[in-house]
Amino acid sequence: MKTVVKVTLGILIAFTILIGGCVALVGSAADDVQDESDRTAITASQYRSVKTGDRKADVEAKLGAPESADEFSSEVEGLDEPVGSSCIFYGRKGEILSGYQFCFDVNTDRLESKSSF
């Protein structure tokens, strides 16, 4: 009977160590994700400081490198230049699944719209 108790106790200790290791690993990964999103995140005040008509280079100089970027353009028959937007995205400081979008005219590189999500 003592052997069964020792084996059971050994299994419980090993299981506890395994669970503790997993929790530490997941916590560390979550911290890494938060650190990365904070590097490309901005505050609401910074978002409000960007005005329609600002140049893209000036916005990036003020806010730093964006988290991501997308470009949407299309050619329209009868127009010499493409129509579309080049959008950059920043995270929202302290949050993971929300952020800010700034869209610039592809021809002038000037801010034409901004939004938060």
C-alpha positions in Angstrom: 0.0 0.0 0.0 2.8 2.4 0.8 4.2 1.9 -2.7 0.9 2.9 -4.3 0.8 6.1 -2.3 4.4 6.9 -3.2 3.8 6.3 -6.9 0.6 8.4 -6.8 2.4 11.2 -5.0 5.2 11.0 -7.5 2.8 11.3 -10.4 1.0 14.2 -8.8 4.3 16.1 -8.3 5.4 15.4 -11.8 2.0 16.6 -13.1 2.2 19.7 -11.0 5.7 20.6 -12.3 4.5 20.0 -15.9 1.4 22.2 -15.5 3.6 24.9 -13.8 6.0 24.8 -16.8 3.1 25.2 -19.3 1.6 28.1 -17.4 5.1 29.9 -17.4 5.6 29.2 -21.1 2.1 30.5 -22.0 2.6 33.6 -19.8 5.9 34.3 -21.4 4.5 34.0 -24.9 1.6 36.4 -24.0 4.2 38.9 -22.7 6.1 38.7 -26.0 2.9 39.4 -28.0 2.1 42.3 -25.8 5.7 43.7 -26.1 5.5 43.4 -29.9 2.1 45.1 -30.1 3.3 47.9 -27.8 6.2 48.7 -30.2 3.8 49.5 -33.0 0.9 50.9 -30.8 -0.1 54.5 -30.3 -2.2 56.4 -27.8 -5.6 58.0 -28.5 -3.9 61.4 -28.2 -1.4 60.4 -30.9 -4.3 59.2 -33.1 -6.1 62.6 -32.7 -2.9 64.5 -33.4 -2.9 63.3 -37.0 -4.9 65.5 -39.3 -6.5 65.0 -42.7 -4.1 66.3 -45.3 -0.9 65.2 -43.4 1.7 63.5 -45.5 2.3 59.8 -45.0 6.1 60.3 -44.3 5.3 62.9 -41.7 2.7 60.6 -40.0 5.2 57.7 -39.9 7.9 60.1 -38.6 5.6 61.2 -35.8 4.2 57.8 -34.9 7.0 55.4 -35.8 6.8 52.4 -38.0 3.3 51.0 -38.5 2.2 47.5 -37.5 1.2 46.7 -41.1 0.2 48.3 -44.4 -2.1 47.6 -47.3 -2.5 49.3 -50.7 -5.7 49.4 -52.7 -5.7 50.9 -56.1 -7.4 50.4 -59.4 -7.2 52.0 -62.8 -10.2 53.7 -64.1 -10.8 54.2 -67.8 -10.4 57.8 -68.8 -8.2 58.7 -65.8 -4.4 59.0 -66.2 -3.6 58.0 -62.6 -4.8 55.1 -60.5 -7.5 55.7 -57.9 -7.0 54.2 -54.4 -5.5 54.3 -51.0 -2.4 53.2 -49.2 -3.4 52.4 -45.5 -1.2 51.9 -42.5 -2.2 50.4 -39.2 -1.2 50.9 -35.6 -2.2 49.0 -32.5 -4.0 50.8 -29.7 -1.6 51.2 -26.7 -2.5 48.7 -23.9 -4.9 46.6 -26.1 -4.3 43.7 -28.4 -7.3 43.4 -30.8 -8.0 47.1 -31.5 -6.2 49.8 -33.4 -6.1 52.7 -35.7 -6.1 53.0 -39.5 -4.7 55.9 -41.6 -5.5 55.9 -45.4 -3.6 58.1 -47.8 -4.3 58.9 -51.4 -2.0 56.8 -53.6 -1.2 59.8 -55.9 -0.6 62.5 -53.3 0.4 60.5 -50.2 -1.8 62.8 -48.1 -4.1 61.5 -45.4 -7.7 61.2 -46.7 -9.3 59.3 -43.9 -8.6 57.7 -40.5 -10.6 55.4 -38.3 -10.3 53.4 -35.1 -11.5 49.8 -34.5 
